[in-house]
């Protein structure tokens, strides 16, 4: 590809405007934006009006455009755009993590078939160059685990609740005013956004494609004042953390949960809209990456990095996938959790494999104990409907155990309890 590429861009929202700004200020890379396709003709935009179009074919059927940049909110429309662009022989840069997580296998095959590149550094953890790091630096070293703070919106909310001692609703409102949270914050606060990012990284870290429906995610939207009191009493903080971990030789677990963290955990000190990735490799040990994860400029900078890489012919080689380590995804694993609820009847259907601690007060109760991931995945919706807050306990990611290795059998599960 020529050093100066011609871009067709879909979307000019938060990330699109960030890309437009950093691209115009770039001193080491040059590209021309030929067209920007948008949906709303009544919205004022800080670009030359001659660039604006409302017809996707002005990009997809334009032979002068080398690269399609997809930065829209609608994952289904994004999928159609990306798929069509690849089939037309155009390289694509996207930041749409939901679209990627749901269509990974097909998009991988389209890249191979049409000899084009699909890059998406901007989809995962903002300004942290984690995908290319996994793809290039750790291409031949087995990864043991991957976790951290992958969503800047929830980290900002949790920071405000901790530092300013305000409630969840007020912290969310402030995040929305700053543009960190959408008017409908479901994807962020219920852990979907973090899950999609974790599954994209999983492909490059472990070579395994896992469908989002197979993976548990619970968020921070049911976090209450009682839970914050518990954290302060124990001198802990709460972070929403995806965990992807190798168990034994051939098993892989993945989930997204709020997690209690102590001062010995480096993500304890990551605040506001910052993201962090904690990675453990077999030979080089623990690695820690931190950077801005929410906002237009950090993600725009990641998209710009992909465009620059395309200018010299870069493409993902999916090395871990090609190496085929024969890993199997499983939810047959036990994790240690904190479960806060109002009445014992609300959790009578939960089956704990072990109860380490329980507490009861006039207003609420909690249990710290072990439970199977498959149990939580099955009961996810009912937990949410009953206002039950659940979090990985302190050090919980270190104590994940395969079900077959538990000292108790399924027949010994506690099906109900009185506290």
Secondary structure, DSSP 4 states (H G I P E B T S, - for coil): --SSEEEEEE--SHHHHHHHHHHHH-SS--EEEEEEE-S-TTS--SS-GGGEES-THHHHT-TT--EEEE--S-HHHHHHHHHHHHHTT-EEEE--HHHHHHSHHHHHHHHHHHT--EE-GGGSSTT--HHHIIIIITTTS-EEEEEEE--HHHHHHHHHHHHS---HHHHHHHHHHTTSS-SS-HHHHTTHHHHHHHHHHHHHHHS----GGGSEE--STT--HHHHHHHHHHT-EEEEEEEEEEETTTEEEEEEEEEEE-TTSGGGG--TTEEEEEEEETTTEEEEEEEE-SSHHHHHHHHHHHHHHHHTT-----HHHHH----EE---EEEEEEEEESSGGGGTT--EEEEEEEEE-SS-EEEEEEEEHHHHHHHHHHHHHTT-EEEEPTTGGGG-EEGGG-SS-GGG-B-----
